[in-house]
Amino acid sequence: MVTSQENYFLISKKNSNRIYHKTLAISHGSGGLSLSEVKIADFFLEKGFEIQLFDHFTPLRISKLNWGHTNELLDTYSTTLLELIETMESLQCVSKYHLGFSLGGYLGINNSHLFKGVFCCYPGVLPFIKKRIVENREKIYIFEGSEDSWTKFPNELKSLISKRNLLTIDGAHHSFMSFNKDKDCQVYSYEFDDLLTDRNTLAQIQLNHLSIAKFGTFKKVTSKNKTHHAGMNIVLNKILKEIEKNEQ
């Protein structure tokens, strides 16, 4: 059964593995909804979950975000970070848990009050709503690659998260949870004057370089985005283990 809403699909199927009611929302990264999110959804469906698969871009008329520094890859959207975060509103969230990749991980953290557990793979490093991290630190999980040159979770934020919820995958790069990925991307990397902020500030930051650069400094980096199958298995099994423990 697939129920289509403005920005999500609710997916379920009859499955003999379903032991209890388990629901998981999945949020895509900057490239938009892709086959990788669908395959991850299939994995959890086979484990007895119901899946809420978000499309955060279509309602905002965003095709994808490049974060690039060449003319053809410059983002020019006037949409704000707050508008993007609010594509996951409380009335739309019918899931207990959330799994987000890159930008999707960032969205999960900023909506952590809506979920029982928030699993974030190499989350995008943009200004966060301070209240969301401070009040929900025990239910936020961060998975990052040791070789990620783009979205290493800052120590300032790691210190706020429960240490048992931080996991680094040795040898993994950005996008290690994606399928059939091996690509070098020329992107901007940002450092912000105030990484922890409030909704009013996020309402001023638009999804384009000129706007984002006003709130900190930036540099050009080459991000290797590459699949890491062993890391993928570690993360998926960790998520299953944590949900099973929470539901006991």
N, C-alpha and C positions, 0 to 999 in steps of 0.2 A: 504494500500500500504506500503510495506517495501522495502527500497532501501539499500542494503548492500554495505558498503565501507570497507576499511581495518580495521578500528577501530570504526565505529559507524553504527547504524541503524537509518534511518529516517522513522518515523511512523506517519501516518495520517489516518483519516477516515471521511466519510461524517457524519456530526453531525448537527442537527438543532439548537444546542446551540451556534454554532459558530457565534459570533457577528462581530468580526474583526480578522484580521490575527494575531495570537498569537503563538509564537514559544518558546520552552523551551528545553534546553540541560540538561541532567541528567548524573552525574558522580558518579560511585560507590566508595565504600570504599576499605579497604585493603584486603577484602576477594574476591574481583573481582565482576563481574556482577552477580546479584542474583535475586531471585524471588521478593525481596523487591523493587528493582528498577523498575521491571516490573509492580508491583502493583501500585506504585506511578505514573508511566507513564500512567497506565490505568485511574487513578483518573483524571489526567489532560486532557487526551484524551476526557473523558466524559464532561469536561468543555469547549471543543472546541479548545483545543491546538493541534498543531503539535509538535511531540516530537523527539528530537535527543538524542538517547540513546548511550552513549559512552562505549566502552570497551578499557580501557587504557592499559591493561596488555598483551593481546594476541600479538600485534605487537612487544612487547619487550620480549616475551617469558617468562613472569612472570606468575606463576600459582596463587599465592597469597602472601601477606606479613603478617608474623605472629608478628613481633616485639618482639618475645619471647626470654626468657633467658635460656631455657633448650636446650640441644643439638639437640633434634628432632625438635625444633621450631626456631632455629637460621636461620635468613635470610643470604644468601650468594651471593646475586646478585651483579654484577659489574655495572649494570645500574645506571646512576647518577640521582639525583633529577631533573636536568635540562632536561635530556632526557625524564623523566616521564612528566614533565610540558609541554614539547613541543609535546606531543601526541595530544594536543588540539591546532592545528595551525590555523592561521587566515583563511586560504583557506578552512578549513574543517568546520568552525563554521558558520552554516546557521541559528542560533537561536539568538533571541533578549535577552533571559534571560538564567540564568544557576542556577541549583540546584545541590549541591554536599553534599555527606554524608562522614564525617570523612576525609579520605584522599582525597576524591572527593571535599570536601569543600576547602581543601588546594589548590588543583589544580585550583579551580574556582577563588580563591583570586589572584593567580599568573597569571591568564589569564583575570583579571577583565577588562582590556582595550578592550576586544572583545565583551563585553555585555553591555546592558542597565541597567541590574540589576543582582547581584550575591547573591544567597541565600545559606548560608553555615551552615549546621547542624553539631555541635560539630566538627569543622574542626581540622585536624591533626596539631599539633604544631611542625613544622620544620622550618628551616630558610626560610624567605620569601624574594622575590624581593621587596626591599623598595619602589621603584618607583610605583609598582602596587597598594600598599596600600595608599600611600600618594596622588597620583593623582586621585584615584577612591573611596575615603573614603565615599562619599555620596551615592554610589550605592552598597556598600557591606553590607549585612545583616548577623548577627551572631545569631544563635540559639543554646543554650547549656543547659544542665541539671544541676540543682543545686547539684546533687549527683554524677556528673561525676568526677571520681578520676584520669582520664588519660589525657584528652585533654581540660582542662579548658583554655579558651582563656586568655592569659596573660594580666595584666593591662597595660603593656607597649603598647600593640597593641590596647586594648580597647580605650585607650586615643586618638587614631588616627581615630577611627570610629565614625561616627555621633551617638550620644547617642540614638536617636530615632530608630536606626537600631540594637540595642542590646536587645535581649530578652532571659531571663533565665526562663526555665520551672521548676517550683517547684516540687521537688520529682523525677525528671527524671534522669536517668543514661546515660552513653554512649550508643550509638546505639538505642536510644529510638524511632527513626523513622523506625526501622526494624520490620518486622512482626514475631511473634512467637519466640521472642528472650528472653532467660533467661539463661545467661552463665557467669561464672567467668573466666577471662583470665589472665594468668601470663605474664606480658609484661614489657618491658623497658619503662621508662618515661625519657625524655631528657630535660635538660636546656642548652641553647646555649649561648656561649660567645657573639655572634652577631646574634640576632634574625632577624634583618633587614639587608639585605646584597644585593649582586648583582648576576648577571647571572654567572660570572666567578667563584664565590665561589660555587654556586650550581653545577657547572660542575665538581667540585672536590669531592663532597659528593656522595658516592655510597650507594646503598640500602642494606647495611649490617652493623652489629653492630660495628665492628672494625673501619670502616670508619666514621660512624656517631659520635662515641664516641670521635674522635679526635677534634671535634668542640665544645665540652662543657662537661658537667657532666651528669651522669645518675643514676637512681635508679630503683629497681625492685618494681613494684606495682601490685596489684590485681585489675583489672578493671571489674566491674559488667556491663555487656552489657544486657540491658533489655528493652523490649517494654514498651512504655507508651502511651496508646491510646489517652488519653485526650491531652497530649502534642503534639502528632501527628496531631490531629485535629486543635489545636491552630496554629501550624506552617503552615499547608496547607491553612488554611483560611487567615492567615496573608499574605502569598505569593500571593494568589488570589487578596486580597484587594490592595496590593502594585502594582501589575501589572495593575489592572483595573485603578488605579489612574494615573499611568504613561502613560497609553494609551488614556486617555481622551483628 
